[in-house]
Amino acid sequence: QVQLVESGGGLVQAGGTLRLSCAASGRLFSNYDMGWFRQAPGKEREFVAAIRWTGGDTAYAEDVKGRFTISRDNAKNTVYLQMNSLKPEDTADYYCAARSGDLWRAPGTNVWEYVYWGQGTQVTVSS
């Protein structure tokens, strides 16, 4: 069982930066693949970024590549999402998610691949 708590959201102007954190409690955080998803009002939840339990493999949605960076600190049981050059279309609730890692799978990019979810943190980017 893993409990996830996101933080770091807020209101920022276009072009600004935010760093989201997701603190995990429970056992064996280092064995979990982690992902960030977002959901804008009236839209479905969508993939943003993912990182495997090894930390060596990452994946990004096309519209955040080059602007967002996912990382993890297993010693702190925390995964981060550094968001630079923010745009109004990045406005959404951001969720972190976890699934058990294994030796073979690529970073998960689909909602259905993840078992554990946080409550979300709101990001608003003004123009």
N, CA, C and O atoms as a printed pandas DataFrame, in Angstrom:
     atom_number atom_name residue_name chain_id  residue_number  x_coord  y_coord  z_coord
0              1         N          GLN        A               1    0.849   -1.188    0.000
1              2        CA          GLN        A               1    0.000    0.000    0.000
2              3         C          GLN        A               1    0.885    1.237    0.000
3              4         O          GLN        A               1    1.865    1.299    0.742
4              5         N          VAL        A               2    0.553    2.205   -0.811
5              6        CA          VAL        A               2    1.304    3.458   -0.899
6              7         C          VAL        A               2    0.324    4.617   -0.790
7              8         O          VAL        A               2   -0.700    4.641   -1.473
8              9         N          GLN        A               3    0.637    5.563    0.059
9             10        CA          GLN        A               3   -0.151    6.788    0.142
10            11         C          GLN        A               3    0.654    7.916   -0.481
11            12         O          GLN        A               3    1.851    8.051   -0.227
12            13         N          LEU        A               4   -0.004    8.719   -1.294
13            14        CA          LEU        A               4    0.672    9.776   -2.047
14            15         C          LEU        A               4    0.048   11.131   -1.713
15            16         O          LEU        A               4   -1.174   11.277   -1.681
16            17         N          VAL        A               5    0.912   12.118   -1.467
17            18        CA          VAL        A               5    0.440   13.468   -1.157
18            19         C          VAL        A               5    1.205   14.455   -2.025
19            20         O          VAL        A               5    2.426   14.568   -1.922
20            21         N          GLU        A               6    0.484   15.163   -2.874
21            22        CA          GLU        A               6    1.095   16.157   -3.751
22            23         C          GLU        A               6    1.140   17.520   -3.065
23            24         O          GLU        A               6    0.327   17.825   -2.193
24            25         N          SER        A               7    2.104   18.324   -3.480
25            26        CA          SER        A               7    2.207   19.701   -2.999
26            27         C          SER        A               7    2.946   20.513   -4.045
27            28         O          SER        A               7    3.531   19.968   -4.981
28            29         N          GLY        A               8    2.909   21.840   -3.868
29            30        CA          GLY        A               8    3.685   22.715   -4.742
30            31         C          GLY        A               8    2.877   23.431   -5.808
31            32         O          GLY        A               8    3.420   24.251   -6.549
32            33         N          GLY        A               9    1.597   23.135   -5.897
33            34        CA          GLY        A               9    0.780   23.834   -6.876
34            35         C          GLY        A               9    0.540   25.279   -6.472
35            36         O          GLY        A               9    0.888   25.698   -5.368
36            37         N          GLY        A              10   -0.061   26.033   -7.388
37            38        CA          GLY        A              10   -0.353   27.425   -7.094
38            39         C          GLY        A              10   -0.668   28.197   -8.342
39            40         O          GLY        A              10   -0.897   27.632   -9.411
40            41         N          LEU        A              11   -0.674   29.518   -8.185
41            42        CA          LEU        A              11   -0.949   30.429   -9.298
42            43         C          LEU        A              11    0.359   31.029   -9.773
43            44         O          LEU        A              11    1.148   31.528   -8.971
44            45         N          VAL        A              12    0.590   30.981  -11.071
45            46        CA          VAL        A              12    1.821   31.503  -11.644
46            47         C          VAL        A              12    1.505   32.154  -12.984
47            48         O          VAL        A              12    0.558   31.762  -13.665
48            49         N          GLN        A              13    2.296   33.139  -13.353
49            50        CA          GLN        A              13    2.109   33.776  -14.650
50            51         C          GLN        A              13    2.713   32.925  -15.765
51            52         O          GLN        A              13    3.624   32.130  -15.533
52            53         N          ALA        A              14    2.201   33.103  -16.955
53            54        CA          ALA        A              14    2.758   32.408  -18.116
54            55         C          ALA        A              14    4.262   32.692  -18.216
55            56         O          ALA        A              14    4.715   33.822  -18.031
56            57         N          GLY        A              15    5.007   31.649  -18.511
57            58        CA          GLY        A              15    6.453   31.758  -18.561
58            59         C          GLY        A              15    7.138   31.446  -17.254
59            60         O          GLY        A              15    8.363   31.327  -17.204
60            61         N          GLY        A              16    6.363   31.311  -16.193
61            62        CA          GLY        A              16    6.919   31.050  -14.874
62            63         C          GLY        A              16    7.219   29.586  -14.637
63            64         O          GLY        A              16    7.062   28.748  -15.525
64            65         N          THR        A              17    7.656   29.293  -13.418
65            66        CA          THR        A              17    8.038   27.935  -13.043
66            67         C          THR        A              17    7.341   27.517  -11.755
67            68         O          THR        A              17    6.992   28.350  -10.918
68            69         N          LEU        A              18    7.149   26.232  -11.617
69            70        CA          LEU        A              18    6.678   25.607  -10.387
70            71         C          LEU        A              18    7.358   24.253  -10.267
71            72         O          LEU        A              18    7.715   23.632  -11.269
72            73         N          ARG        A              19    7.533   23.804   -9.031
73            74        CA          ARG        A              19    7.997   22.444   -8.805
74            75         C          ARG        A              19    6.994   21.729   -7.929
75            76         O          ARG        A              19    6.747   22.118   -6.787
76            77         N          LEU        A              20    6.432   20.698   -8.473
77            78        CA          LEU        A              20    5.500   19.869   -7.723
78            79         C          LEU        A              20    6.268   18.746   -7.030
79            80         O          LEU        A              20    7.250   18.223   -7.556
80            81         N          SER        A              21    5.803   18.397   -5.855
81            82        CA          SER        A              21    6.372   17.279   -5.116
82            83         C          SER        A              21    5.271   16.277   -4.809
83            84         O          SER        A              21    4.106   16.639   -4.649
84            85         N          CYS        A              22    5.656   15.033   -4.733
85            86        CA          CYS        A              22    4.730   13.976   -4.350
86            87         C          CYS        A              22    5.442   13.118   -3.316
87            88         O          CYS        A              22    6.382   12.390   -3.636
88            89         N          ALA        A              23    4.987   13.212   -2.082
89            90        CA          ALA        A              23    5.578   12.444   -0.997
90            91         C          ALA        A              23    4.827   11.141   -0.821
91            92         O          ALA        A              23    3.599   11.120   -0.742
92            93         N          ALA        A              24    5.577   10.061   -0.762
93            94        CA          ALA        A              24    4.968    8.747   -0.630
94            95         C          ALA        A              24    5.247    8.158    0.734
95            96         O          ALA        A              24    6.362    8.248    1.247
96            97         N          SER        A              25    4.248    7.566    1.308
97            98        CA          SER        A              25    4.431    6.825    2.548
98            99         C          SER        A              25    4.074    5.374    2.288
99           100         O          SER        A              25    3.354    5.055    1.341
100          101         N          GLY        A              26    4.573    4.525    3.116
101          102        CA          GLY        A              26    4.379    3.104    2.860
102          103         C          GLY        A              26    5.708    2.455    2.555
103          104         O          GLY        A              26    6.768    3.077    2.623
104          105         N          ARG        A              27    5.618    1.223    2.226
105          106        CA          ARG        A              27    6.831    0.457    2.059
106          107         C          ARG        A              27    7.394    0.499    0.645
107          108         O          ARG        A              27    6.657    0.586   -0.338
108          109         N          LEU        A              28    8.682    0.437    0.572
109          110        CA          LEU        A              28    9.376    0.134   -0.679
110          111         C          LEU        A              28    9.062    1.108   -1.809
111          112         O          LEU        A              28    8.791    0.690   -2.935
112          113         N          PHE        A              29    9.096    2.388   -1.514
113          114        CA          PHE        A              29    8.875    3.408   -2.548
114          115         C          PHE        A              29    9.807    3.189   -3.726
115          116         O          PHE        A              29    9.412    3.386   -4.875
116          117         N          SER        A              30   11.022    2.790   -3.457
117          118        CA          SER        A              30   12.010    2.636   -4.524
118          119         C          SER        A              30   11.642    1.541   -5.520
119          120         O          SER        A              30   12.244    1.458   -6.590
120          121         N          ASN        A              31   10.676    0.709   -5.190
121          122        CA          ASN        A              31   10.234   -0.348   -6.091
122          123         C          ASN        A              31    9.080    0.068   -6.996
123          124         O          ASN        A              31    8.593   -0.734   -7.793
124          125         N          TYR        A              32    8.642    1.316   -6.875
125          126        CA          TYR        A              32    7.470    1.766   -7.609
126          127         C          TYR        A              32    7.838    2.671   -8.780
127          128         O          TYR        A              32    8.660    3.578   -8.650
128          129         N          ASP        A              33    7.216    2.408   -9.919
129          130        CA          ASP        A              33    7.212    3.382  -11.004
130          131         C          ASP        A              33    6.261    4.509  -10.608
131          132         O          ASP        A              33    5.236    4.279   -9.966
132          133         N          MET        A              34    6.615    5.720  -11.000
133          134        CA          MET        A              34    5.812    6.879  -10.627
134          135         C          MET        A              34    5.402    7.660  -11.868
135          136         O          MET        A              34    6.118    7.690  -12.869
136          137         N          GLY        A              35    4.240    8.288  -11.781
137          138        CA          GLY        A              35    3.778    9.088  -12.906
138          139         C          GLY        A              35    3.094   10.349  -12.441
139          140         O          GLY        A              35    2.586   10.424  -11.321
140          141         N          TRP        A              36    3.085   11.335  -13.310
141          142        CA          TRP        A              36    2.313   12.569  -13.102
142          143         C          TRP        A              36    1.261   12.654  -14.202
143          144         O          TRP        A              36    1.548   12.430  -15.378
144          145         N          PHE        A              37    0.052   12.980  -13.798
145          146        CA          PHE        A              37   -1.061   13.178  -14.712
146          147         C          PHE        A              37   -1.722   14.507  -14.380
147          148         O          PHE        A              37   -1.491   15.076  -13.313
148          149         N          ARG        A              38   -2.542   14.994  -15.295
149          150        CA          ARG        A              38   -3.265   16.230  -15.006
150          151         C          ARG        A              38   -4.675   16.151  -15.595
151          152         O          ARG        A              38   -4.950   15.416  -16.543
152          153         N          GLN        A              39   -5.537   16.936  -14.990
153          154        CA          GLN        A              39   -6.924   16.961  -15.444
154          155         C          GLN        A              39   -7.436   18.391  -15.388
155          156         O          GLN        A              39   -7.535   18.992  -14.319
156          157         N          ALA        A              40   -7.755   18.919  -16.552
157          158        CA          ALA        A              40   -8.332   20.254  -16.654
158          159         C          ALA        A              40   -9.854   20.144  -16.538
159          160         O          ALA        A              40  -10.418   19.083  -16.806
160          161         N          PRO        A              41  -10.517   21.222  -16.145
161          162        CA          PRO        A              41  -11.978   21.183  -16.007
162          163         C          PRO        A              41  -12.645   20.729  -17.296
163          164         O          PRO        A              41  -12.359   21.248  -18.374
164          165         N          GLY        A              42  -13.539   19.752  -17.171
165          166        CA          GLY        A              42  -14.273   19.265  -18.322
166          167         C          GLY        A              42  -13.507   18.338  -19.240
167          168         O          GLY        A              42  -14.008   17.944  -20.292
168          169         N          LYS        A              43  -12.287   17.986  -18.843
169          170        CA          LYS        A              43  -11.463   17.119  -19.695
170          171         C          LYS        A              43  -11.091   15.856  -18.950
171          172         O          LYS        A              43  -11.198   15.778  -17.726
172          173         N          GLU        A              44  -10.651   14.865  -19.715
173          174        CA          GLU        A              44  -10.212   13.632  -19.102
174          175         C          GLU        A              44   -8.807   13.798  -18.523
175          176         O          GLU        A              44   -8.043   14.679  -18.917
176          177         N          ARG        A              45   -8.503   12.924  -17.582
177          178        CA          ARG        A              45   -7.159   12.940  -17.018
178          179         C          ARG        A              45   -6.169   12.484  -18.080
179          180         O          ARG        A              45   -6.413   11.515  -18.800
180          181         N          GLU        A              46   -5.035   13.202  -18.170
181          182        CA          GLU        A              46   -4.071   12.902  -19.199
182          183         C          GLU        A              46   -2.664   12.750  -18.632
183          184         O          GLU        A              46   -2.319   13.307  -17.590
184          185         N          PHE        A              47   -1.885   11.989  -19.346
185          186        CA          PHE        A              47   -0.509   11.723  -18.958
186          187         C          PHE        A              47    0.348   12.971  -19.111
187          188         O          PHE        A              47    0.177   13.747  -20.051
188          189         N          VAL        A              48    1.281   13.153  -18.167
189          190        CA          VAL        A              48    2.237   14.253  -18.236
190          191         C          VAL        A              48    3.671   13.708  -18.288
191          192         O          VAL        A              48    4.421   14.009  -19.217
192          193         N          ALA        A              49    4.040   12.911  -17.293
193          194        CA          ALA        A              49    5.410   12.407  -17.220
194          195         C          ALA        A              49    5.451   11.164  -16.341
195          196         O          ALA        A              49    4.597   10.976  -15.474
196          197         N          ALA        A              50    6.453   10.318  -16.573
197          198        CA          ALA        A              50    6.597    9.109  -15.780
198          199         C          ALA        A              50    8.063    8.773  -15.621
199          200         O          ALA        A              50    8.897    9.157  -16.442
200          201         N          ILE        A              51    8.369    8.048  -14.548
201          202        CA          ILE        A              51    9.734    7.618  -14.283
202          203         C          ILE        A              51    9.698    6.219  -13.696
203          204         O          ILE        A              51    8.889    5.931  -12.814
204          205         N          ARG        A              52   10.574    5.348  -14.185
205          206        CA          ARG        A              52   10.599    3.991  -13.674
206          207         C          ARG        A              52   11.248    3.937  -12.300
207          208         O          ARG        A              52   11.900    4.884  -11.859
208          209         N          TRP        A              53   11.051    2.802  -11.635
209          210        CA          TRP        A              53   11.576    2.653  -10.283
210          211         C          TRP        A              53   13.094    2.788  -10.255
211          212         O          TRP        A              53   13.667    3.189   -9.241
212          213         N          THR        A              54   13.744    2.454  -11.364
213          214        CA          THR        A              54   15.198    2.563  -11.430
214          215         C          THR        A              54   15.666    4.009  -11.516
215          216         O          THR        A              54   16.819    4.317  -11.213
216          217         N          GLY        A              55   14.756    4.901  -11.936
217          218        CA          GLY        A              55   15.122    6.296  -12.117
218          219         C          GLY        A              55   15.790    6.584  -13.442
219          220         O          GLY        A              55   16.008    7.745  -13.792
220          221         N          GLY        A              56   16.120    5.533  -14.188
221          222        CA          GLY        A              56   16.883    5.724  -15.407
222          223         C          GLY        A              56   16.046    5.950  -16.643
223          224         O          GLY        A              56   16.566    6.443  -17.644
224          225         N          ASP        A              57   14.791    5.616  -16.617
225          226        CA          ASP        A              57   13.917    5.752  -17.783
226          227         C          ASP        A              57   12.780    6.714  -17.462
227          228         O          ASP        A              57   12.110    6.596  -16.436
228          229         N          THR        A              58   12.586    7.658  -18.355
229          230        CA          THR        A              58   11.506    8.615  -18.189
230          231         C          THR        A              58   10.703    8.714  -19.487
231          232         O          THR        A              58   11.164    8.313  -20.556
232          233         N          ALA        A              59    9.500    9.253  -19.365
233          234        CA          ALA        A              59    8.656    9.494  -20.533
234          235         C          ALA        A              59    7.884   10.780  -20.301
235          236         O          ALA        A              59    7.563   11.133  -19.166
236          237         N          TYR        A              60    7.591   11.474  -21.389
237          238        CA          TYR        A              60    6.891   12.751  -21.309
238          239         C          TYR        A              60    5.825   12.842  -22.389
239          240         O          TYR        A              60    5.971   12.292  -23.480
240          241         N          ALA        A              61    4.758   13.545  -22.062
241          242        CA          ALA        A              61    3.796   13.906  -23.089
242          243         C          ALA        A              61    4.452   14.893  -24.044
243          244         O          ALA        A              61    5.330   15.663  -23.655
244          245         N          GLU        A              62    4.017   14.861  -25.292
245          246        CA          GLU        A              62    4.658   15.698  -26.304
246          247         C          GLU        A              62    4.604   17.180  -25.959
247          248         O          GLU        A              62    5.559   17.914  -26.210
248          249         N          ASP        A              63    3.501   17.616  -25.389
249          250        CA          ASP        A              63    3.353   19.063  -25.171
250          251         C          ASP        A              63    4.088   19.573  -23.945
251          252         O          ASP        A              63    4.054   20.772  -23.669
252          253         N          VAL        A              64    4.753   18.696  -23.202
253          254        CA          VAL        A              64    5.553   19.166  -22.064
254          255         C          VAL        A              64    7.031   18.866  -22.251
255          256         O          VAL        A              64    7.855   19.297  -21.444
256          257         N          LYS        A              65    7.376   18.141  -23.292
257          258        CA          LYS        A              65    8.787   17.820  -23.528
258          259         C          LYS        A              65    9.611   19.079  -23.654
259          260         O          LYS        A              65    9.223   20.026  -24.337
260          261         N          GLY        A              66   10.741   19.084  -22.996
261          262        CA          GLY        A              66   11.620   20.246  -23.034
262          263         C          GLY        A              66   11.257   21.321  -22.028
263          264         O          GLY        A              66   12.037   22.246  -21.806
264          265         N          ARG        A              67   10.081   21.215  -21.414
265          266        CA          ARG        A              67    9.663   22.195  -20.415
266          267         C          ARG        A              67    9.551   21.581  -19.012
267          268         O          ARG        A              67    9.859   22.236  -18.016
268          269         N          PHE        A              68    9.115   20.343  -18.945
269          270        CA          PHE        A              68    8.913   19.664  -17.664
270          271         C          PHE        A              68    9.983   18.594  -17.479
271          272         O          PHE        A              68   10.457   17.991  -18.441
272          273         N          THR        A              69   10.352   18.374  -16.214
273          274        CA          THR        A              69   11.311   17.318  -15.880
274          275         C          THR        A              69   10.819   16.551  -14.667
275          276         O          THR        A              69   10.515   17.140  -13.629
276          277         N          ILE        A              70   10.742   15.237  -14.801
277          278        CA          ILE        A              70   10.378   14.389  -13.681
278          279         C          ILE        A              70   11.644   13.807  -13.072
279          280         O          ILE        A              70   12.573   13.433  -13.789
280          281         N          SER        A              71   11.676   13.733  -11.753
281          282        CA          SER        A              71   12.815   13.138  -11.061
282          283         C          SER        A              71   12.318   12.514   -9.769
283          284         O          SER        A              71   11.183   12.739   -9.346
284          285         N          ARG        A              72   13.187   11.728   -9.152
285          286        CA          ARG        A              72   12.800   11.103   -7.893
286          287         C          ARG        A              72   13.984   11.048   -6.948
287          288         O          ARG        A              72   15.140   10.983   -7.365
288          289         N          ASP        A              73   13.665   11.076   -5.670
289          290        CA          ASP        A              73   14.671   10.935   -4.629
290          291         C          ASP        A              73   14.177    9.808   -3.730
291          292         O          ASP        A              73   13.320   10.013   -2.870
292          293         N          ASN        A              74   14.721    8.632   -3.939
293          294        CA          ASN        A              74   14.225    7.480   -3.184
294          295         C          ASN        A              74   14.552    7.580   -1.695
295          296         O          ASN        A              74   13.848    7.010   -0.861
296          297         N          ALA        A              75   15.607    8.294   -1.368
297          298        CA          ALA        A              75   15.945    8.469    0.047
298          299         C          ALA        A              75   14.897    9.299    0.773
299          300         O          ALA        A              75   14.712    9.167    1.983
300          301         N          LYS        A              76   14.209   10.162    0.012
301          302        CA          LYS        A              76   13.177   11.022    0.601
302          303         C          LYS        A              76   11.773   10.542    0.264
303          304         O          LYS        A              76   10.790   11.187    0.627
304          305         N          ASN        A              77   11.676    9.402   -0.435
305          306        CA          ASN        A              77   10.363    8.886   -0.849
306          307         C          ASN        A              77    9.545    9.941   -1.585
307          308         O          ASN        A              77    8.348   10.097   -1.341
308          309         N          THR        A              78   10.197   10.654   -2.477
309          310        CA          THR        A              78    9.537   11.772   -3.139
310          311         C          THR        A              78    9.843   11.761   -4.636
311          312         O          THR        A              78   10.955   11.458   -5.069
312          313         N          VAL        A              79    8.813   12.105   -5.406
313          314        CA          VAL        A              79    8.981   12.320   -6.836
314          315         C          VAL        A              79    8.623   13.774   -7.127
315          316         O          VAL        A              79    7.725   14.339   -6.503
316          317         N          TYR        A              80    9.327   14.365   -8.070
317          318        CA          TYR        A              80    9.167   15.782   -8.381
318          319         C          TYR        A              80    8.757   15.977   -9.832
319          320         O          TYR        A              80    9.016   15.138  -10.695
320          321         N          LEU        A              81    8.108   17.111  -10.072
321          322        CA          LEU        A              81    7.844   17.538  -11.440
322          323         C          LEU        A              81    8.231   19.003  -11.525
323          324         O          LEU        A              81    7.519   19.879  -11.034
324          325         N          GLN        A              82    9.365   19.256  -12.151
325          326        CA          GLN        A              82    9.819   20.622  -12.387
326          327         C          GLN        A              82    9.148   21.123  -13.654
327          328         O          GLN        A              82    9.285   20.520  -14.718
328          329         N          MET        A              83    8.425   22.224  -13.536
329          330        CA          MET        A              83    7.677   22.767  -14.671
330          331         C          MET        A              83    8.191   24.161  -14.999
331          332         O          MET        A              83    8.058   25.089  -14.201
332          333         N          ASN        A              84    8.770   24.294  -16.166
333          334        CA          ASN        A              84    9.299   25.575  -16.628
334          335         C          ASN        A              84    8.500   26.065  -17.819
335          336         O          ASN        A              84    7.765   25.306  -18.451
336          337         N          SER        A              85    8.653   27.335  -18.111
337          338        CA          SER        A              85    7.979   27.939  -19.274
338          339         C          SER        A              85    6.498   27.573  -19.302
339          340         O          SER        A              85    5.976   27.118  -20.320
340          341         N          LEU        A              86    5.850   27.776  -18.200
341          342        CA          LEU        A              86    4.443   27.371  -18.078
342          343         C          LEU        A              86    3.552   28.183  -18.998
343          344         O          LEU        A              86    3.793   29.362  -19.257
344          345         N          LYS        A              87    2.518   27.519  -19.479
345          346        CA          LYS        A              87    1.555   28.125  -20.397
346          347         C          LYS        A              87    0.157   28.055  -19.773
347          348         O          LYS        A              87   -0.097   27.200  -18.925
348          349         N          PRO        A              88   -0.737   28.934  -20.179
349          350        CA          PRO        A              88   -2.114   28.857  -19.647
350          351         C          PRO        A              88   -2.747   27.492  -19.868
351          352         O          PRO        A              88   -3.561   27.058  -19.053
352          353         N          GLU        A              89   -2.400   26.812  -20.936
353          354        CA          GLU        A              89   -2.982   25.493  -21.204
354          355         C          GLU        A              89   -2.442   24.410  -20.271
355          356         O          GLU        A              89   -2.929   23.280  -20.295
356          357         N          ASP        A              90   -1.454   24.735  -19.458
357          358        CA          ASP        A              90   -0.982   23.792  -18.438
358          359         C          ASP        A              90   -1.861   23.826  -17.193
359          360         O          ASP        A              90   -1.678   23.014  -16.286
360          361         N          THR        A              91   -2.807   24.751  -17.140
361          362        CA          THR        A              91   -3.701   24.860  -15.999
362          363         C          THR        A              91   -4.505   23.580  -15.824
363          364         O          THR        A              91   -5.178   23.125  -16.749
364          365         N          ALA        A              92   -4.429   23.004  -14.631
365          366        CA          ALA        A              92   -5.109   21.730  -14.357
366          367         C          ALA        A              92   -4.847   21.334  -12.911
367          368         O          ALA        A              92   -4.035   21.946  -12.217
368          369         N          ASP        A              93   -5.548   20.306  -12.478
369          370        CA          ASP        A              93   -5.185   19.612  -11.253
370          371         C          ASP        A              93   -4.153   18.548  -11.621
371          372         O          ASP        A              93   -4.342   17.789  -12.572
372          373         N          TYR        A              94   -3.076   18.503  -10.868
373          374        CA          TYR        A              94   -1.996   17.566  -11.155
374          375         C          TYR        A              94   -1.993   16.466  -10.104
375          376         O          TYR        A              94   -2.080   16.723   -8.903
376          377         N          TYR        A              95   -1.891   15.233  -10.589
377          378        CA          TYR        A              95   -1.937   14.063   -9.729
378          379         C          TYR        A              95   -0.682   13.221   -9.906
379          380         O          TYR        A              95   -0.191   13.046  -11.021
380          381         N          CYS        A              96   -0.171   12.706   -8.799
381          382        CA          CYS        A              96    0.876   11.702   -8.952
382          383         C          CYS        A              96    0.277   10.331   -8.729
383          384         O          CYS        A              96   -0.747   10.181   -8.062
384          385         N          ALA        A              97    0.929    9.341   -9.296
385          386        CA          ALA        A              97    0.424    7.985   -9.275
386          387         C          ALA        A              97    1.584    7.014   -9.155
387          388         O          ALA        A              97    2.720    7.338   -9.501
388          389         N          ALA        A              98    1.285    5.817   -8.660
389          390        CA          ALA        A              98    2.327    4.806   -8.456
390          391         C          ALA        A              98    1.837    3.441   -8.892
391          392         O          ALA        A              98    0.647    3.134   -8.813
392          393         N          ARG        A              99    2.769    2.630   -9.350
393          394        CA          ARG        A              99    2.497    1.244   -9.659
394          395         C          ARG        A              99    3.766    0.447   -9.343
395          396         O          ARG        A              99    4.863    1.006   -9.323
396          397         N          SER        A             100    3.620   -0.804   -9.107
397          398        CA          SER        A             100    4.785   -1.633   -8.845
398          399         C          SER        A             100    5.653   -1.721  -10.092
399          400         O          SER        A             100    5.154   -1.935  -11.197
400          401         N          GLY        A             101    6.951   -1.554   -9.901
401          402        CA          GLY        A             101    7.856   -1.645  -11.025
402          403         C          GLY        A             101    8.296   -3.069  -11.287
403          404         O          GLY        A             101    8.192   -3.936  -10.419
404          405         N          ASP        A             102    8.783   -3.300  -12.480
405          406        CA          ASP        A             102    9.382   -4.595  -12.794
406          407         C          ASP        A             102   10.556   -4.369  -13.731
407          408         O          ASP        A             102   10.938   -3.232  -14.007
408          409         N          LEU        A             103   11.120   -5.460  -14.213
409          410        CA          LEU        A             103   12.337   -5.334  -15.009
410          411         C          LEU        A             103   12.070   -4.950  -16.457
411          412         O          LEU        A             103   12.993   -4.546  -17.164
412          413         N          TRP        A             104   10.816   -5.068  -16.915
413          414        CA          TRP        A             104   10.603   -5.028  -18.352
414          415         C          TRP        A             104    9.808   -3.856  -18.876
415          416         O          TRP        A             104   10.035   -3.401  -19.998
416          417         N          ARG        A             105    8.886   -3.364  -18.088
417          418        CA          ARG        A             105    7.959   -2.397  -18.643
418          419         C          ARG        A             105    8.587   -1.017  -18.804
419          420         O          ARG        A             105    9.410   -0.589  -17.996
420          421         N          ALA        A             106    8.180   -0.344  -19.857
421          422        CA          ALA        A             106    8.543    1.051  -20.057
422          423         C          ALA        A             106    7.759    1.911  -19.058
423          424         O          ALA        A             106    6.800    1.428  -18.455
424          425         N          PRO        A             107    8.147    3.152  -18.878
425          426        CA          PRO        A             107    7.365    4.023  -17.983
426          427         C          PRO        A             107    5.900    4.068  -18.406
427          428         O          PRO        A             107    5.593    4.201  -19.591
428          429         N          GLY        A             108    5.009    3.958  -17.443
429          430        CA          GLY        A             108    3.584    3.924  -17.749
430          431         C          GLY        A             108    3.051    5.275  -18.169
431          432         O          GLY        A             108    3.326    6.286  -17.522
432          433         N          THR        A             109    2.292    5.296  -19.243
433          434        CA          THR        A             109    1.745    6.547  -19.762
434          435         C          THR        A             109    0.220    6.566  -19.772
435          436         O          THR        A             109   -0.392    7.494  -20.302
436          437         N          ASN        A             110   -0.381    5.554  -19.193
437          438        CA          ASN        A             110   -1.846    5.456  -19.202
438          439         C          ASN        A             110   -2.385    5.447  -17.781
439          440         O          ASN        A             110   -1.773    4.889  -16.869
440          441         N          VAL        A             111   -3.544    6.078  -17.610
441          442        CA          VAL        A             111   -4.174    6.133  -16.303
442          443         C          VAL        A             111   -4.382    4.737  -15.737
443          444         O          VAL        A             111   -4.138    4.501  -14.554
444          445         N          TRP        A             112   -4.837    3.803  -16.585
445          446        CA          TRP        A             112   -5.203    2.479  -16.109
446          447         C          TRP        A             112   -4.007    1.658  -15.626
447          448         O          TRP        A             112   -4.187    0.622  -14.986
448          449         N          GLU        A             113   -2.788    2.114  -15.928
449          450        CA          GLU        A             113   -1.616    1.360  -15.512
450          451         C          GLU        A             113   -1.257    1.581  -14.043
451          452         O          GLU        A             113   -0.446    0.840  -13.486
452          453         N          TYR        A             114   -1.843    2.576  -13.422
453          454        CA          TYR        A             114   -1.452    2.952  -12.068
454          455         C          TYR        A             114   -2.512    2.546  -11.055
455          456         O          TYR        A             114   -3.714    2.612  -11.313
456          457         N          VAL        A             115   -2.024    2.127   -9.901
457          458        CA          VAL        A             115   -2.893    1.599   -8.853
458          459         C          VAL        A             115   -3.168    2.638   -7.771
459          460         O          VAL        A             115   -4.289    2.749   -7.273
460          461         N          TYR        A             116   -2.143    3.390   -7.418
461          462        CA          TYR        A             116   -2.259    4.333   -6.302
462          463         C          TYR        A             116   -2.231    5.757   -6.833
463          464         O          TYR        A             116   -1.471    6.087   -7.744
464          465         N          TRP        A             117   -3.082    6.596   -6.239
465          466        CA          TRP        A             117   -3.220    7.977   -6.675
466          467         C          TRP        A             117   -3.258    8.917   -5.477
467          468         O          TRP        A             117   -3.768    8.587   -4.406
468          469         N          GLY        A             118   -2.690   10.112   -5.705
469          470        CA          GLY        A             118   -2.823   11.161   -4.713
470          471         C          GLY        A             118   -4.100   11.948   -4.936
471          472         O          GLY        A             118   -4.873   11.664   -5.850
472          473         N          GLN        A             119   -4.310   12.947   -4.081
473          474        CA          GLN        A             119   -5.521   13.769   -4.155
474          475         C          GLN        A             119   -5.402   14.928   -5.129
475          476         O          GLN        A             119   -6.410   15.541   -5.481
476          477         N          GLY        A             120   -4.214   15.233   -5.562
477          478        CA          GLY        A             120   -4.023   16.278   -6.557
478          479         C          GLY        A             120   -3.625   17.619   -5.961
479          480         O          GLY        A             120   -3.891   17.907   -4.794
480          481         N          THR        A             121   -2.988   18.424   -6.783
481          482        CA          THR        A             121   -2.643   19.797   -6.431
482          483         C          THR        A             121   -2.964   20.669   -7.638
483          484         O          THR        A             121   -2.707   20.292   -8.782
484          485         N          GLN        A             122   -3.522   21.825   -7.366
485          486        CA          GLN        A             122   -4.012   22.682   -8.443
486          487         C          GLN        A             122   -2.915   23.596   -8.960
487          488         O          GLN        A             122   -2.179   24.212   -8.189
488          489         N          VAL        A             123   -2.823   23.669  -10.275
489          490        CA          VAL        A             123   -1.880   24.583  -10.940
490          491         C          VAL        A             123   -2.699   25.497  -11.851
491          492         O          VAL        A             123   -3.466   25.037  -12.697
492          493         N          THR        A             124   -2.515   26.794  -11.655
493          494        CA          THR        A             124   -3.196   27.781  -12.488
494          495         C          THR        A             124   -2.159   28.695  -13.106
495          496         O          THR        A             124   -1.358   29.308  -12.401
496          497         N          VAL        A             125   -2.177   28.783  -14.422
497          498        CA          VAL        A             125   -1.234   29.631  -15.138
498          499         C          VAL        A             125   -2.022   30.758  -15.799
499          500         O          VAL        A             125   -2.884   30.520  -16.645
500          501         N          SER        A             126   -1.715   31.978  -15.401
501          502        CA          SER        A             126   -2.426   33.122  -15.945
502          503         C          SER        A             126   -1.680   33.686  -17.152
503          504         O          SER        A             126   -0.455   33.605  -17.235
504          505         N          SER        A             127   -2.433   34.252  -18.075
505          506        CA          SER        A             127   -1.819   34.800  -19.298
506          507         C          SER        A             127   -1.459   36.262  -19.124
507          508         O          SER        A             127   -0.935   36.883  -20.048
